[in-house]
Amino acid sequence: MYNDSPRLLFFLTHSFLFGFSIPFLLFSSPVVAAAAAARFHQPCPSFFPNPLHDFSVQQIVDHGLINGSRPISNMSKSRVYADVNVVRPREYWDYEALTVQWGDQDDYEVVRKVGRGKYSEVFEGINVNSNEKCVIKILKPVKKKKIKREIKILQNLCGGPNVIKLLDIVRDQHSKTPSLIFEYVNSTDFKVLYPTLTDYDIRYYIYELLKALDYCHSQGIMHRDVKPHNVMIDHELRKLRLIDWGLAEFYHPGKEYNVRVASRYFKGPELLVDLQDYDYSLDMWSLGCMFAGMIFRKEPFFYGHDNQDQLVKIARVLGTDELNAYLNKYQLELEPQLEALVGRHSRKPWSKFMNADNQHLVSPEGHPYFMQVRAAENSRMRTQ
């Protein structure tokens, strides 16, 4: 336990960086709360996600989810929502078979450019029929199946809590360039907004973001790019939306995925050590990094100059003993150069990150972190 810090935030260390499941954080029943409180008095689990689980070899073989690169006994399986896509019909997750229903591009007009990324350019737009604002995401040339994957995932998640709503799919008649039409969110740049947030504001928005992640995970989907840039907040309306599902993917237990996902500062250790059979906990690590940046007012919290340096920065804070145990469990080896860079480090106390600017945000109470937010939410529901 991290008892050396009087204002230690157990919530961060146990819930996010250690990959606890989201339902564990969201449920408010006395039984769950008691179980959670008891768990917080147990020795800290490994901060590296993807614990070893037993699962059916036949199930993996039947679904073609293994390529034999590592022994089956050393593969991992998600603690929660592991079999969502195993039990659902193939058409739910087989995005390559999707037939896109195109809308009319003439229904929308571009107003101004609001952002750009590796795979798209984003504009504020307007629906000329309803005069309502929207967001137009014009996709850059990429593989057709990547576009289908994003569309299929957005369609599957439509109506989920705090997930950006896909309104329409259109394409240019001549160039065939596709565009995705989304609901409009009057968001504030996080670099401007975050320094103004109170302790309660941070609790509220992290709670809202957890709702979105719990929903997408419950639907068998990993976001794989959680970061402040992809969390839109309309602070006046206290509305949050999780956006940019271009890197999202369906989770299949035992399947090996591309590790070139997520932004560097928010990459989980499994990506940095090339562990491909990762799961939803990838998003939890990213959220933990984002949350740490908010409460300690240190953005980004782990500031690596490249992928190798990113692992070094993580190890310098959380220590190397558990990293080495993690590597041994999954029979992974760091390249000699990276191993030398990582070196040997003990775990750093969270109190080291406290200062006069963030002390009011670093709560000492640990587990009941969302109690105030849940109480307010329950009160609103009773008055509706």
N, C-alpha and C positions, 0 to 999 in steps of 0.2 A: 504494500500500500504506500501511497505517497503522503505519509503523515508529516513530512518535514515542512509542508507549506500550510500555514493557517488558513489561507484562502484558496486552497486547492480546488479546482473544478473537476470533481469526479466525473461529471457528466461527459465532459470532453474525452477524458482519458479512457473511460470504460465503454461509453456508448458508441463513439465514432471511431476513434483510432484503434479500438479493439474489436470493431465490427459486430457489436450487439445488434440484434434484429430490431427493426423499426416498431413492430407491434409491442415489443417490450417497453419502448419509450412512450408510446401513445396511449396505451390502455391505462385507465385510471381507477379500476376496481380495487377495493381494499386488499383482496387476495393477491392480485398482481403486485400492488404496491409493497405489500409485506414481503413477497418473494424477492422483489427487486431490492428492497432494503437489506435483506439477508445476503443477497449476492454481493452487495457492495462491501460486505465485511469479509469476503473471501479473498485469497491472494489474487493479484492481478493476472488475468490471462495474457497470452501473447498478444502484442500489439499488431502482429502481422495477421491478416485475415485468412480465410479459407482453411479452417481446421479440418483434420482428417475425419471422414465419415465412411461408414460401410454402406454399400448399395449394391444392387443386383448386377452381377456381371452380365447375365443374360439380357437384362434390360438395356444395358449399354450396347451390346452386340446387336440386338434387335433394331435399335434406332440408329445404328451406324455412327455412334458418338465417340468413337475412339480410334486413334490412328497408330497406337502402339509405341509412341515415343517415350513413354514412361510406364513403369509397372502399374497395373491397375490398383494395387494396394496403396500406392502413393498418390492417387488422384483424389481430388477434393469434390465435395458436393455441398451446395448451399444449405445452410441451417433452416431456411424458411423458403416456402414457395418453390421448392426444388422441382416438383413434377407437374407444374402448371401446363407446360407445353407438351408433356408426355401424354397427359390424359385428354387434352383438347384435340379436336379434329385438325387434320393437317392444314386445311384452308385457313385456320386461324393464324398460323405462323409461317406458312409457305408464301412469302411475299413475291417470289419470282413468278408465281402463277397469277398474281394480281392483274386484273384488267382495269385500267384507270378510266374513270368516267370524267371526261374533260368538260369544264364549264366554259362560259363565254368570256374571253379576255376583254371584250369591249364593255363589260359591266364595271370595269375598274379603271381608275386613272391614278397615275403617280403624282404625288404632291411634292415630296422632297426625300432626299436620301438620308437615312438615319444610321446606316452601318454597313459593314462589309466583313466578309470572312473568307476562309480558304475556299469554300465551296459555294458561296452565294453573295449576292448584294441585296440589302434590305432597304425598303422604302416605306415611308408613310404614304398611304393611299386613301382613296375614297370610293365607295360604291355609288356609282352614278344613279342607280335606281332608287336607293334608300337615303342617299346623302350621308351615310354613316362612315366614320373613319374605319380604316383597316390597315393591316400591315401586309405588304407585298414582298415576298421573298423570291427573288429571281435566281434560279439555280444556274451555276456555271456548268460547263460540259463535264459530266462524270458518267460512270457506268450506269446504264439503265436500271440495273438491279439495286443499286444504292438508292436511287430515287424512289423506286418501288418500296424498298424497305422503310424509308422514312414515311412515305404516305401510308403504308399498311399499319405501321406503329401508331401514327397519329389518329388514324381511323379507329383502331382498337381502343385507344385511350380517350376517345372523344367523350366529354362529359365528366371525366375524372376530376377530383378536387385539385384545383390550382395548376392544372395542366393546360397549356395554351391551346385554344380551340382552333382547329382547322376548319375554315369556312368554305373553301372552294379550291379547286385545282384547275389551272388554265394553262394554255401554251400559245405562243405566237404562231400564227397561221403560216408564216413564211419560214422563219428560222427553226420552228418547232421547239424553241426554248421554253421549258416548263417554269411555271411560277406557282407558289403556294400562297394562298390568301388566309391570313389569320385575324383573329380578333385584335383590336387595338388596345394597348396598355400605355397609359401616359406615365412612363417610368422616368425616374431620376438616375443619372449616372451614379453607380455605386461609390465611386471615389468622392463624390459630393455628399451623397446620402449617408453612408455608413458612419462618418465622424459625428453626425448629428443625432444618431440613434441612442435612445436611453436603454437602460438595462432591460426594461419591460419590452421595448420595441424589438430588441434582438431576440428575446425569448419568443415573442409572438411570431416573427417572421421565420425563425428556424422551425418552429412548430408547424407553420403553414407549409414550409418546404418539405418537412418530413411527411406530411399528408400526401403530397404529390408523389414523393418517392415510394411511400408504402403502397400507394395505389398502382403505380407502374410495376413495381416488383410483384405485387399480387396478381398482376396480369401477365407475368412471365417475361418482363422486359427490363433490361438494364439501360440506363441513360448513357453512361460512359463519358459524359463531359460536363459534370456538375462543377460550376464555378460562378463567381459573381456576375460575369458578363452574361450568363445564361439564366439569371434569375431577375425577372422584371418586377419592380416594385412601384406601385402607385401609392405613395405614402399618404396622400390626402384621402384616398378611398380605403387605405390599408388593404390593398389588393396585391397579391403575389401570383406570378405565373412562371412556371418552369418552361423554358423555351429551348429551341435548337435541338431537335431529336435526330439530326443527321448522322450521328455516330451511334445512336441507340441500336440495340440488338436483342433478339429473342434468346432467352437463357435455356440451354439444354444441358442437363447434368453430364459432365465428362467431356463435353465438346471443347476443343481447343480454339481459342479466339486470337485475333490480332492484338498484339500488345501496344501497337502504335495508336492508342486512343487516349483521350483525356489530355488536358493541357498540363504542361510540365510541372507547374507548382502544385497541382492537384492529383498527380499520378500516385496511385498506391504502390507499395513496395513490390507487389507481384508483377507489375508492369516493368519495373526497373530491373528485376532479376529474371525476366523472360519466362514467368510462369503463366502459361496460356489457358489453363482450365480454371479461370477465375469465375466469380459470380457477382451477385448483387452487392456484396460488401465492398466492391470497388467504388460504388457510389457513396457508401457510408464514409469511406476514407476521405473522399473529395469533400464531402459535406463537413467532416471534422476539421479539415484544413481551412475551409472557408469560415467556419464558426470560430476557430482559434484566431484567425485574422481579425474577425469582428470584435471579439471581447478583449484581445490583447492590443488591438489597434496596431497590428503589424501585418501589413499586406504586401506581398504574400507571406504567410507564416513560415513556410519552408521555401527559401529563395535560392534555388539551384541555378547555376549558369548553363548546365546541360544535364542530360539524363544521369550521367555518372555522378555529377556533383549534387544532383537532387537526392540521390540515395545517401551520399555523404552527409548532407544537411539533416536528413531524417535521423540517421544513426547518431549524430552528435547530440540530438535532443533526447531520443528515446533509448539510446544505448545499443551496443552491438551484441550482447549476449543472446537476446531473443532473435535477432536477425540470424545469427549463426545456427541457433536451434531450428529456426524456420527453414533455412537452407538445407540442413541435414535431414529434416523430416521429408522433404520433397526431393531429396537427392539432387540438389542443384549446387553448382559451383560458380563462384564469381571468377571472372578473368583475373589473373594475377595483378594486372595493373589496377583494376577496380578494387580488389581486395586491399592492396597497399594504400589506395586513396581513402578507403573507408576507415582503416586503422582499428583502434580499440577505444571505445568510449563507454563511460558509465551513464546511466540515465540522469538527465538534468531535472532538478525540481522545478515545478511550474512557477514557483515564486520568483524564479530568475527573470521571468517575463513581465512581472508586475512593475508598474511605475505610477507616477502621479496622474498620468493621463488616462490610464485604464483601470485604476484600482476600484472605481465605482461600478465597473462592469463585471469584475471577476467575483462571482458569488461563491460563498463558502459552503452553501447548504447541500451541494451534491445532487442526489437523485430527484427530489421534488422540483426539479428545475422548471417544469411546465405547469406546476400547480396553479399559479395565478392565471395563466392563459386558459387552462381548462375550465377554471371556475368562471371566468368571464364568458367563455363560449357557452357553457351550460346555462348561465344566466340569460344570455341572449336568446337561446333556444326556448327557454321557459316563457319568455315574454312575447314570442312570435305567435 
